[in-house]
């Protein structure tokens, strides 16, 4: 037995590969072989000198030396390939580390999105609370309307009572008319009686002569009749005194009625002034209604902003889904190392199709939601259907939340599927390990079978040599293809560098634009502070209005006290009116009694000498009756005038009610101040009038007492002129009292309306509080928008950082590929065989290059569009700096839409970068496939060489058989066979050791994927530039 020889290759050092470069082979040295063969030749020269010459032996030795050199070259090639495999595994581990880093970032983004979802849900809850507040306000408005209806009903009842009173007055007037007709008929009767009396006088004159004769007879009987006549005269004088008193009272009442007329005229003028004031207030009210419509439009704009926030929520949810899809794609790339995982990639593609369907469903739901929102915006103008709209919005929000919950459940299911896929991947890896073990067992079995079939392979040696030549030609052709691929990859790397520089430039521009957006956000915050100051000013105004309301309440309390005094005066006036009616009736009755007495006197005094005096008294009574008839006509005309005044007052009352209904809708604070001043002036005027009326009333009472004293004591008669003056003053006072009562009622109504509008529970105070609340909500909305914009800026900065990291990773990969290509070129330069390039692969690669060029042009176009968008945004920001605060909200909406478009373009750029990464990955996969093909062909060549070695061993075994024919040479044949078996065993053990080391290396890499350090590029390295660096 010879000692094992050690073959060492001087091409690579031990540190360059992952293991020692010495291969232990149980072989025999060429000197020993020569010695053995020499001994064989010496012993067998006599017998086999004719069969085996020294030329044939030298030829066989040369062949053996060539085979040894080939085996050494093959060992070197295998070591180099193992080194390349080690480098590829390191790259894969680096990529896995990057993928895990991106997965962690994605998980952080998912957490951020969840936090934002919670914030948006809180916003939705706040919007629901505002809707509840709106419902409460609607209920309060309904209550106010019901109160107004109750007041209208009360006013209707008052009108009905006034109508009933009017009817009663009309009935009384009709009764008076009937009395006048009766009195007129009585006068006619008196006239007829006077005519008859005249005729009787003529008859009486005729009979005077007869009566004179009988006078003497009657004188004795006249004395008792004279006494009775004196009594009747006394009664007649008393009745005349009573009539004079009644006439005085009538004159007093007529004076009061005249004063009341004057007061009514003054009240008419004041009512006209009030009507003009109400008209001005109605115009102001119309203007306030316009302002309220503008506020409602602002409210609608805020709701649209809330809907935009919900759309942004949906967009973030879609981004979340896209990130999940990217994570799945990364997992697919990780699992794409084996052929069995292709089926799992198909399953994941199906899942992506389902997700796309879900996205389409979400888009349809978004479209439906937008349609519903447009319908809601149209229905907002209808105040009657607000409750139905709010309920529909609530239902829609509930459906939307249900959809979100369903999508979250689907997300959980997808995550479960991903976990199942991971478990399947682990099972597949275990299956792969089992298969590798089976392969080892099969190789061991095949080796045994190969030893048994070595005899049959001797015949196929020639055919195998031809196959070896063909394989060598194919190897040369593949080397040429690799050279072309290296040149194309260099071109692609140059293009990628250009694209990276362009992306960096665009990233710098976007950073500048983001800084400008930050400045605009700060400007918006300053505008918000200004709005806060405006809100504080409005709150101060509200406090001042409340103070004014308290002052007006105190003044209204004083007016109520004045009204109570006026009510007392009104009660006195009613009492005097009743007394007046009673006196009129008594007057009518007295007139009838006077007429009867006059007839009796005329009948009694037919035969007396005082008939001429009686006739004179009758003429006086006729004159008095005519005066009374004239007074009755005057009173009827006065009644008609009072009815007209009453109708005018009713119409004015209706107009005032209509104006008050208009005033209830939309008053304004600035005009209320003028209205308060006017009311204060009116109150002052009313106080002055009240004082003047009181003074007049006191003077009238004093005059009345003087008249009573003048009439009652001495029995003297007051002249008619004084009575008429008193009656006029009385009528005037009555008119003043009626006007004052109307004024009191109007002031009460105005006071109640003012309390309803401007009190603590008034409509105007509620509206101003609502305006303050809406302004505060607008402030909160603007603050939220600023926060959203800041968050979006942070997201854009994060995306920029990620793009920079991706660009750096691509640069590292490009440099690594260059180094690998340089090493491949060096290896190919060292190789001996060269071939030709197949035309099909070159065409495919050229097509891929053209697609990459088109993608680069598209990316450049997108970059130009992005720059144009940035410029337009700059111009709009400069314009917005000069805009008014009212236009800031519109500009914010435009900025939000442009930010969404910017985000879309950024997503497009990210998608294009991902596509380029995918193309790079496909090219790398093609390179790997080509390398694997080359490795497979190298393996085939190695197997063929092993077969040749086995054939040579078979030839040696034949020579041993020939030598065994002779018994003398048996001792020499044993070491030769042993050396051949040792060579065969040494080659098999060497291959087994290489495979075991490669497997151990693979297992070590699988177990320590996360421990592998990423690659860095160093210019000082001589071998290829691959140096590990630690991330601290």
Beta strands, then each sheet from edge to edge (+ up, - down):
strand 1: 5-8
strand 2: 22-25
strand 3: 1015-1017
strand 4: 1026-1028
sheet 1: 1+ 2-
sheet 2: 3+ 4-
end
